[in-house]
Amino acid sequence: KTVKFTLKPFTLIGATTRSGLLSAPMRDRFGILAHLDFYEADDLEKIVRRSAALLGFEVGGDCALEIAKRSRGTPRIANRLLRRVRDYCQVKTSGKVSLDACRLALKGQGVDNEGLDSMDRKVLESLIDIYDGGPVGIDSLSATLNEESDTIVDVIEPFLLKAGFLKRTARGRAVTKKAYTHLQKKIPNHHKADLF
């Protein structure tokens, strides 16, 4: 049974990271379809500075850029890291935010200089150490990590793919030379040809 409502004109805005799961008729009902990319570090630096001002503390340019570079192209992550840097500096440096303090705070959060967190590294290390660099299917990787496959696909993989640490092949996920180098792992001889 169809129910009709009389509504005043309104604007509906929808957002998803998985538009392919929406039916075509549903997608087509939206007047404007837009795709948003990850933010660049210089744009994120401005966001970090503005957020710091709203939080009532000053963050130097070097620290703001450091946070921006490690925030995976996402303002929400940049703001989360900024708050952790602020907390660290309030406790350890009497509120003074230096580049060194910023780096120590980020290291304490498990965020490395490429923006990888402990789960990212766990995925890459599992692929290298257990699956010889891959390729491996998502179900096998999910079982190895004891993590839902949707979490790997929707949360972890996008950044690893964008940053060039991971690639998808017809046979599954595989690490890249960049992953071996970043994790300081030796590239097996039988993989060298595949990675170049």
Rosetta constraint file for C-alpha pairs under 8 A:
AtomPair CA 17 CA 154 HARMONIC 7.77 0.50
AtomPair CA 18 CA 22 HARMONIC 7.65 0.50
AtomPair CA 19 CA 27 HARMONIC 7.84 0.50
AtomPair CA 22 CA 26 HARMONIC 6.36 0.50
AtomPair CA 22 CA 27 HARMONIC 6.43 0.50
AtomPair CA 23 CA 27 HARMONIC 6.37 0.50
AtomPair CA 24 CA 28 HARMONIC 5.97 0.50
AtomPair CA 25 CA 29 HARMONIC 6.37 0.50
AtomPair CA 26 CA 30 HARMONIC 7.43 0.50
AtomPair CA 38 CA 72 HARMONIC 7.70 0.50
AtomPair CA 38 CA 73 HARMONIC 4.65 0.50
AtomPair CA 38 CA 74 HARMONIC 6.23 0.50
AtomPair CA 39 CA 43 HARMONIC 6.43 0.50
AtomPair CA 39 CA 44 HARMONIC 6.46 0.50
AtomPair CA 39 CA 73 HARMONIC 4.50 0.50
AtomPair CA 39 CA 74 HARMONIC 6.16 0.50
AtomPair CA 39 CA 75 HARMONIC 7.58 0.50
AtomPair CA 40 CA 44 HARMONIC 6.33 0.50
AtomPair CA 40 CA 73 HARMONIC 6.08 0.50
AtomPair CA 41 CA 45 HARMONIC 6.02 0.50
AtomPair CA 41 CA 65 HARMONIC 6.90 0.50
AtomPair CA 41 CA 68 HARMONIC 5.18 0.50
AtomPair CA 41 CA 69 HARMONIC 5.38 0.50
AtomPair CA 41 CA 73 HARMONIC 6.94 0.50
AtomPair CA 42 CA 46 HARMONIC 6.64 0.50
AtomPair CA 42 CA 65 HARMONIC 7.21 0.50
AtomPair CA 42 CA 68 HARMONIC 7.41 0.50
AtomPair CA 43 CA 47 HARMONIC 6.52 0.50
AtomPair CA 44 CA 48 HARMONIC 6.09 0.50
AtomPair CA 44 CA 65 HARMONIC 7.78 0.50
AtomPair CA 44 CA 68 HARMONIC 5.10 0.50
AtomPair CA 44 CA 73 HARMONIC 7.33 0.50
AtomPair CA 44 CA 74 HARMONIC 7.70 0.50
AtomPair CA 44 CA 75 HARMONIC 6.36 0.50
AtomPair CA 44 CA 78 HARMONIC 7.13 0.50
AtomPair CA 45 CA 49 HARMONIC 6.24 0.50
AtomPair CA 45 CA 61 HARMONIC 7.90 0.50
AtomPair CA 45 CA 64 HARMONIC 5.31 0.50
AtomPair CA 45 CA 65 HARMONIC 5.14 0.50
AtomPair CA 45 CA 67 HARMONIC 7.49 0.50
AtomPair CA 45 CA 68 HARMONIC 5.18 0.50
AtomPair CA 46 CA 50 HARMONIC 6.19 0.50
AtomPair CA 46 CA 64 HARMONIC 7.93 0.50
AtomPair CA 47 CA 51 HARMONIC 6.04 0.50
AtomPair CA 47 CA 75 HARMONIC 7.05 0.50
AtomPair CA 48 CA 52 HARMONIC 6.01 0.50
AtomPair CA 48 CA 64 HARMONIC 5.86 0.50
AtomPair CA 48 CA 67 HARMONIC 7.59 0.50
AtomPair CA 48 CA 68 HARMONIC 7.07 0.50
AtomPair CA 48 CA 78 HARMONIC 6.57 0.50
AtomPair CA 48 CA 79 HARMONIC 6.49 0.50
AtomPair CA 48 CA 82 HARMONIC 6.88 0.50
AtomPair CA 49 CA 53 HARMONIC 6.30 0.50
AtomPair CA 49 CA 58 HARMONIC 7.64 0.50
AtomPair CA 49 CA 59 HARMONIC 6.55 0.50
AtomPair CA 49 CA 64 HARMONIC 6.36 0.50
AtomPair CA 50 CA 54 HARMONIC 6.34 0.50
AtomPair CA 51 CA 55 HARMONIC 6.17 0.50
AtomPair CA 51 CA 79 HARMONIC 6.91 0.50
AtomPair CA 52 CA 56 HARMONIC 6.22 0.50
AtomPair CA 52 CA 57 HARMONIC 5.54 0.50
AtomPair CA 52 CA 58 HARMONIC 6.05 0.50
AtomPair CA 52 CA 59 HARMONIC 6.45 0.50
AtomPair CA 52 CA 82 HARMONIC 7.32 0.50
AtomPair CA 53 CA 57 HARMONIC 5.63 0.50
AtomPair CA 53 CA 58 HARMONIC 6.26 0.50
AtomPair CA 58 CA 97 HARMONIC 7.50 0.50
AtomPair CA 59 CA 63 HARMONIC 6.33 0.50
AtomPair CA 59 CA 64 HARMONIC 6.16 0.50
AtomPair CA 59 CA 97 HARMONIC 5.97 0.50
AtomPair CA 59 CA 98 HARMONIC 7.88 0.50
AtomPair CA 60 CA 64 HARMONIC 6.09 0.50
AtomPair CA 60 CA 97 HARMONIC 6.97 0.50
AtomPair CA 60 CA 98 HARMONIC 6.98 0.50
AtomPair CA 60 CA 99 HARMONIC 7.70 0.50
AtomPair CA 61 CA 65 HARMONIC 6.07 0.50
AtomPair CA 62 CA 66 HARMONIC 6.10 0.50
AtomPair CA 62 CA 99 HARMONIC 6.01 0.50
AtomPair CA 63 CA 67 HARMONIC 6.20 0.50
AtomPair CA 63 CA 97 HARMONIC 7.55 0.50
AtomPair CA 63 CA 98 HARMONIC 6.63 0.50
AtomPair CA 63 CA 99 HARMONIC 4.93 0.50
AtomPair CA 63 CA 102 HARMONIC 5.92 0.50
AtomPair CA 63 CA 103 HARMONIC 7.97 0.50
AtomPair CA 64 CA 68 HARMONIC 6.14 0.50
AtomPair CA 65 CA 69 HARMONIC 6.05 0.50
AtomPair CA 66 CA 70 HARMONIC 6.43 0.50
AtomPair CA 66 CA 99 HARMONIC 7.79 0.50
AtomPair CA 66 CA 102 HARMONIC 7.68 0.50
AtomPair CA 66 CA 103 HARMONIC 7.63 0.50
AtomPair CA 67 CA 71 HARMONIC 6.16 0.50
AtomPair CA 67 CA 78 HARMONIC 6.24 0.50
AtomPair CA 67 CA 81 HARMONIC 6.67 0.50
AtomPair CA 67 CA 82 HARMONIC 6.78 0.50
AtomPair CA 67 CA 102 HARMONIC 7.83 0.50
AtomPair CA 68 CA 72 HARMONIC 7.95 0.50
AtomPair CA 68 CA 73 HARMONIC 7.55 0.50
AtomPair CA 68 CA 78 HARMONIC 5.99 0.50
AtomPair CA 69 CA 73 HARMONIC 7.66 0.50
AtomPair CA 69 CA 113 HARMONIC 7.76 0.50
AtomPair CA 69 CA 114 HARMONIC 7.25 0.50
AtomPair CA 69 CA 115 HARMONIC 6.94 0.50
AtomPair CA 70 CA 78 HARMONIC 7.67 0.50
AtomPair CA 70 CA 111 HARMONIC 7.15 0.50
AtomPair CA 70 CA 112 HARMONIC 7.28 0.50
AtomPair CA 70 CA 113 HARMONIC 6.24 0.50
AtomPair CA 70 CA 114 HARMONIC 5.82 0.50
AtomPair CA 70 CA 115 HARMONIC 3.83 0.50
AtomPair CA 70 CA 116 HARMONIC 7.56 0.50
AtomPair CA 71 CA 75 HARMONIC 7.28 0.50
AtomPair CA 71 CA 77 HARMONIC 5.31 0.50
AtomPair CA 71 CA 78 HARMONIC 4.81 0.50
AtomPair CA 71 CA 81 HARMONIC 7.38 0.50
AtomPair CA 71 CA 115 HARMONIC 5.90 0.50
AtomPair CA 72 CA 77 HARMONIC 7.23 0.50
AtomPair CA 72 CA 115 HARMONIC 5.88 0.50
AtomPair CA 72 CA 159 HARMONIC 6.55 0.50
AtomPair CA 74 CA 78 HARMONIC 6.32 0.50
AtomPair CA 75 CA 79 HARMONIC 6.10 0.50
AtomPair CA 76 CA 80 HARMONIC 6.28 0.50
AtomPair CA 77 CA 81 HARMONIC 6.12 0.50
AtomPair CA 78 CA 82 HARMONIC 6.05 0.50
AtomPair CA 79 CA 83 HARMONIC 6.27 0.50
AtomPair CA 80 CA 84 HARMONIC 6.49 0.50
AtomPair CA 81 CA 85 HARMONIC 6.18 0.50
AtomPair CA 81 CA 106 HARMONIC 7.19 0.50
AtomPair CA 82 CA 86 HARMONIC 6.13 0.50
AtomPair CA 83 CA 87 HARMONIC 6.14 0.50
AtomPair CA 84 CA 88 HARMONIC 6.09 0.50
AtomPair CA 84 CA 105 HARMONIC 6.92 0.50
AtomPair CA 84 CA 106 HARMONIC 7.73 0.50
AtomPair CA 84 CA 109 HARMONIC 7.91 0.50
AtomPair CA 85 CA 89 HARMONIC 6.08 0.50
AtomPair CA 85 CA 101 HARMONIC 7.79 0.50
AtomPair CA 85 CA 102 HARMONIC 5.79 0.50
AtomPair CA 85 CA 105 HARMONIC 5.32 0.50
AtomPair CA 85 CA 106 HARMONIC 6.85 0.50
AtomPair CA 86 CA 90 HARMONIC 6.10 0.50
AtomPair CA 86 CA 95 HARMONIC 7.25 0.50
AtomPair CA 86 CA 97 HARMONIC 7.57 0.50
AtomPair CA 87 CA 91 HARMONIC 6.42 0.50
AtomPair CA 88 CA 92 HARMONIC 5.85 0.50
AtomPair CA 88 CA 93 HARMONIC 7.68 0.50
AtomPair CA 88 CA 101 HARMONIC 7.85 0.50
AtomPair CA 88 CA 105 HARMONIC 5.84 0.50
AtomPair CA 89 CA 93 HARMONIC 4.87 0.50
AtomPair CA 89 CA 94 HARMONIC 6.25 0.50
AtomPair CA 89 CA 95 HARMONIC 4.77 0.50
AtomPair CA 89 CA 96 HARMONIC 6.04 0.50
AtomPair CA 89 CA 97 HARMONIC 6.01 0.50
AtomPair CA 89 CA 101 HARMONIC 6.69 0.50
AtomPair CA 89 CA 102 HARMONIC 7.80 0.50
AtomPair CA 89 CA 105 HARMONIC 7.81 0.50
AtomPair CA 90 CA 94 HARMONIC 4.98 0.50
AtomPair CA 90 CA 95 HARMONIC 4.05 0.50
AtomPair CA 90 CA 96 HARMONIC 7.34 0.50
AtomPair CA 91 CA 95 HARMONIC 7.15 0.50
AtomPair CA 93 CA 97 HARMONIC 7.43 0.50
AtomPair CA 93 CA 101 HARMONIC 7.61 0.50
AtomPair CA 97 CA 101 HARMONIC 6.26 0.50
AtomPair CA 97 CA 102 HARMONIC 6.66 0.50
AtomPair CA 98 CA 102 HARMONIC 6.07 0.50
AtomPair CA 99 CA 103 HARMONIC 6.18 0.50
AtomPair CA 100 CA 104 HARMONIC 6.21 0.50
AtomPair CA 101 CA 105 HARMONIC 6.09 0.50
AtomPair CA 102 CA 106 HARMONIC 6.25 0.50
AtomPair CA 103 CA 107 HARMONIC 6.02 0.50
AtomPair CA 104 CA 108 HARMONIC 6.07 0.50
AtomPair CA 105 CA 109 HARMONIC 6.46 0.50
AtomPair CA 106 CA 110 HARMONIC 6.48 0.50
AtomPair CA 106 CA 111 HARMONIC 5.42 0.50
AtomPair CA 106 CA 112 HARMONIC 7.20 0.50
AtomPair CA 107 CA 111 HARMONIC 5.44 0.50
AtomPair CA 107 CA 112 HARMONIC 6.18 0.50
AtomPair CA 109 CA 117 HARMONIC 7.96 0.50
AtomPair CA 110 CA 116 HARMONIC 7.96 0.50
AtomPair CA 110 CA 117 HARMONIC 5.42 0.50
AtomPair CA 110 CA 118 HARMONIC 5.88 0.50
AtomPair CA 111 CA 115 HARMONIC 5.53 0.50
AtomPair CA 111 CA 116 HARMONIC 5.52 0.50
AtomPair CA 111 CA 117 HARMONIC 4.63 0.50
AtomPair CA 111 CA 118 HARMONIC 7.25 0.50
AtomPair CA 112 CA 116 HARMONIC 5.49 0.50
AtomPair CA 112 CA 117 HARMONIC 6.60 0.50
AtomPair CA 116 CA 120 HARMONIC 5.60 0.50
AtomPair CA 116 CA 121 HARMONIC 6.56 0.50
AtomPair CA 117 CA 121 HARMONIC 6.39 0.50
AtomPair CA 118 CA 122 HARMONIC 6.06 0.50
AtomPair CA 119 CA 123 HARMONIC 6.22 0.50
AtomPair CA 119 CA 156 HARMONIC 7.69 0.50
AtomPair CA 120 CA 124 HARMONIC 6.38 0.50
AtomPair CA 120 CA 156 HARMONIC 6.36 0.50
AtomPair CA 120 CA 160 HARMONIC 7.44 0.50
AtomPair CA 121 CA 125 HARMONIC 5.85 0.50
AtomPair CA 121 CA 183 HARMONIC 7.88 0.50
AtomPair CA 122 CA 126 HARMONIC 5.94 0.50
AtomPair CA 122 CA 145 HARMONIC 7.83 0.50
AtomPair CA 123 CA 127 HARMONIC 6.27 0.50
AtomPair CA 123 CA 141 HARMONIC 7.98 0.50
AtomPair CA 123 CA 145 HARMONIC 7.29 0.50
AtomPair CA 124 CA 128 HARMONIC 6.23 0.50
AtomPair CA 124 CA 165 HARMONIC 7.88 0.50
AtomPair CA 124 CA 166 HARMONIC 7.83 0.50
AtomPair CA 124 CA 175 HARMONIC 6.68 0.50
AtomPair CA 124 CA 179 HARMONIC 6.97 0.50
AtomPair CA 125 CA 129 HARMONIC 5.70 0.50
AtomPair CA 125 CA 130 HARMONIC 7.84 0.50
AtomPair CA 125 CA 183 HARMONIC 7.82 0.50
AtomPair CA 126 CA 130 HARMONIC 5.24 0.50
AtomPair CA 126 CA 131 HARMONIC 6.77 0.50
AtomPair CA 126 CA 141 HARMONIC 7.94 0.50
AtomPair CA 126 CA 144 HARMONIC 7.74 0.50
AtomPair CA 126 CA 145 HARMONIC 7.71 0.50
AtomPair CA 127 CA 131 HARMONIC 4.89 0.50
AtomPair CA 127 CA 132 HARMONIC 6.30 0.50
AtomPair CA 127 CA 133 HARMONIC 4.94 0.50
AtomPair CA 127 CA 134 HARMONIC 5.76 0.50
AtomPair CA 127 CA 135 HARMONIC 7.98 0.50
AtomPair CA 127 CA 136 HARMONIC 7.65 0.50
AtomPair CA 127 CA 141 HARMONIC 7.74 0.50
AtomPair CA 127 CA 174 HARMONIC 6.93 0.50
AtomPair CA 127 CA 175 HARMONIC 6.82 0.50
AtomPair CA 128 CA 132 HARMONIC 4.73 0.50
AtomPair CA 128 CA 133 HARMONIC 4.02 0.50
AtomPair CA 128 CA 134 HARMONIC 7.02 0.50
AtomPair CA 128 CA 175 HARMONIC 7.20 0.50
AtomPair CA 128 CA 180 HARMONIC 7.85 0.50
AtomPair CA 129 CA 133 HARMONIC 7.19 0.50
AtomPair CA 131 CA 135 HARMONIC 7.42 0.50
AtomPair CA 131 CA 136 HARMONIC 6.90 0.50
AtomPair CA 133 CA 174 HARMONIC 5.63 0.50
AtomPair CA 133 CA 175 HARMONIC 5.44 0.50
AtomPair CA 133 CA 176 HARMONIC 8.00 0.50
AtomPair CA 133 CA 191 HARMONIC 7.96 0.50
AtomPair CA 134 CA 172 HARMONIC 7.36 0.50
AtomPair CA 134 CA 173 HARMONIC 6.09 0.50
AtomPair CA 134 CA 174 HARMONIC 4.22 0.50
AtomPair CA 134 CA 175 HARMONIC 6.53 0.50
AtomPair CA 135 CA 168 HARMONIC 7.94 0.50
AtomPair CA 135 CA 169 HARMONIC 7.08 0.50
AtomPair CA 135 CA 171 HARMONIC 5.90 0.50
AtomPair CA 135 CA 172 HARMONIC 4.81 0.50
AtomPair CA 135 CA 173 HARMONIC 4.77 0.50
AtomPair CA 135 CA 174 HARMONIC 4.37 0.50
AtomPair CA 135 CA 175 HARMONIC 7.83 0.50
AtomPair CA 136 CA 140 HARMONIC 6.75 0.50
AtomPair CA 136 CA 141 HARMONIC 6.72 0.50
AtomPair CA 136 CA 171 HARMONIC 6.60 0.50
AtomPair CA 136 CA 172 HARMONIC 4.60 0.50
AtomPair CA 136 CA 173 HARMONIC 5.23 0.50
AtomPair CA 136 CA 174 HARMONIC 6.72 0.50
AtomPair CA 137 CA 141 HARMONIC 6.34 0.50
AtomPair CA 137 CA 171 HARMONIC 6.72 0.50
AtomPair CA 137 CA 172 HARMONIC 4.45 0.50
AtomPair CA 137 CA 173 HARMONIC 6.31 0.50
AtomPair CA 138 CA 142 HARMONIC 5.87 0.50
AtomPair CA 138 CA 149 HARMONIC 6.32 0.50
AtomPair CA 138 CA 172 HARMONIC 6.81 0.50
AtomPair CA 138 CA 173 HARMONIC 7.26 0.50
AtomPair CA 139 CA 143 HARMONIC 6.17 0.50
AtomPair CA 139 CA 149 HARMONIC 6.49 0.50
AtomPair CA 140 CA 144 HARMONIC 6.19 0.50
AtomPair CA 141 CA 145 HARMONIC 6.19 0.50
AtomPair CA 141 CA 149 HARMONIC 7.96 0.50
AtomPair CA 142 CA 146 HARMONIC 5.80 0.50
AtomPair CA 142 CA 147 HARMONIC 5.18 0.50
AtomPair CA 142 CA 148 HARMONIC 5.88 0.50
AtomPair CA 142 CA 149 HARMONIC 5.20 0.50
AtomPair CA 142 CA 152 HARMONIC 7.36 0.50
AtomPair CA 143 CA 147 HARMONIC 6.72 0.50
AtomPair CA 147 CA 151 HARMONIC 6.94 0.50
AtomPair CA 147 CA 152 HARMONIC 7.22 0.50
AtomPair CA 148 CA 152 HARMONIC 6.65 0.50
AtomPair CA 149 CA 153 HARMONIC 6.12 0.50
AtomPair CA 150 CA 154 HARMONIC 5.72 0.50
AtomPair CA 150 CA 155 HARMONIC 7.81 0.50
AtomPair CA 151 CA 155 HARMONIC 5.24 0.50
AtomPair CA 151 CA 156 HARMONIC 6.74 0.50
AtomPair CA 152 CA 156 HARMONIC 4.90 0.50
AtomPair CA 152 CA 157 HARMONIC 5.79 0.50
AtomPair CA 153 CA 157 HARMONIC 5.26 0.50
AtomPair CA 153 CA 158 HARMONIC 7.15 0.50
AtomPair CA 154 CA 158 HARMONIC 6.73 0.50
AtomPair CA 155 CA 159 HARMONIC 7.98 0.50
AtomPair CA 156 CA 160 HARMONIC 6.72 0.50
AtomPair CA 157 CA 161 HARMONIC 5.92 0.50
AtomPair CA 157 CA 166 HARMONIC 7.66 0.50
AtomPair CA 158 CA 162 HARMONIC 6.09 0.50
AtomPair CA 159 CA 163 HARMONIC 5.84 0.50
AtomPair CA 160 CA 164 HARMONIC 6.11 0.50
AtomPair CA 160 CA 165 HARMONIC 5.15 0.50
AtomPair CA 160 CA 166 HARMONIC 5.41 0.50
AtomPair CA 161 CA 165 HARMONIC 6.06 0.50
AtomPair CA 161 CA 166 HARMONIC 4.93 0.50
AtomPair CA 161 CA 167 HARMONIC 5.90 0.50
AtomPair CA 164 CA 176 HARMONIC 6.94 0.50
AtomPair CA 164 CA 178 HARMONIC 6.76 0.50
AtomPair CA 164 CA 179 HARMONIC 7.83 0.50
AtomPair CA 165 CA 175 HARMONIC 5.88 0.50
AtomPair CA 165 CA 176 HARMONIC 5.34 0.50
AtomPair CA 165 CA 177 HARMONIC 7.53 0.50
AtomPair CA 165 CA 178 HARMONIC 5.59 0.50
AtomPair CA 165 CA 179 HARMONIC 4.74 0.50
AtomPair CA 166 CA 173 HARMONIC 6.90 0.50
AtomPair CA 166 CA 174 HARMONIC 5.82 0.50
AtomPair CA 166 CA 175 HARMONIC 4.49 0.50
AtomPair CA 166 CA 176 HARMONIC 5.58 0.50
AtomPair CA 166 CA 179 HARMONIC 7.28 0.50
AtomPair CA 167 CA 173 HARMONIC 5.83 0.50
AtomPair CA 167 CA 174 HARMONIC 5.42 0.50
AtomPair CA 167 CA 175 HARMONIC 6.15 0.50
AtomPair CA 167 CA 176 HARMONIC 6.74 0.50
AtomPair CA 168 CA 172 HARMONIC 5.72 0.50
AtomPair CA 168 CA 173 HARMONIC 4.61 0.50
AtomPair CA 168 CA 174 HARMONIC 6.32 0.50
AtomPair CA 169 CA 173 HARMONIC 6.09 0.50
AtomPair CA 169 CA 174 HARMONIC 7.27 0.50
AtomPair CA 175 CA 179 HARMONIC 6.00 0.50
AtomPair CA 175 CA 180 HARMONIC 7.50 0.50
AtomPair CA 176 CA 180 HARMONIC 6.76 0.50
AtomPair CA 176 CA 195 HARMONIC 6.05 0.50
AtomPair CA 177 CA 181 HARMONIC 6.17 0.50
AtomPair CA 177 CA 187 HARMONIC 7.60 0.50
AtomPair CA 177 CA 195 HARMONIC 5.67 0.50
AtomPair CA 177 CA 196 HARMONIC 7.65 0.50
AtomPair CA 178 CA 182 HARMONIC 5.94 0.50
AtomPair CA 179 CA 183 HARMONIC 6.04 0.50
AtomPair CA 180 CA 184 HARMONIC 5.87 0.50
AtomPair CA 180 CA 185 HARMONIC 4.88 0.50
AtomPair CA 180 CA 186 HARMONIC 6.58 0.50
AtomPair CA 180 CA 187 HARMONIC 6.38 0.50
AtomPair CA 181 CA 185 HARMONIC 6.23 0.50
AtomPair CA 181 CA 186 HARMONIC 7.80 0.50
AtomPair CA 187 CA 191 HARMONIC 6.70 0.50
AtomPair CA 187 CA 192 HARMONIC 6.53 0.50
AtomPair CA 188 CA 192 HARMONIC 6.58 0.50
AtomPair CA 189 CA 193 HARMONIC 7.98 0.50
AtomPair CA 191 CA 195 HARMONIC 6.38 0.50
AtomPair CA 192 CA 196 HARMONIC 6.65 0.50
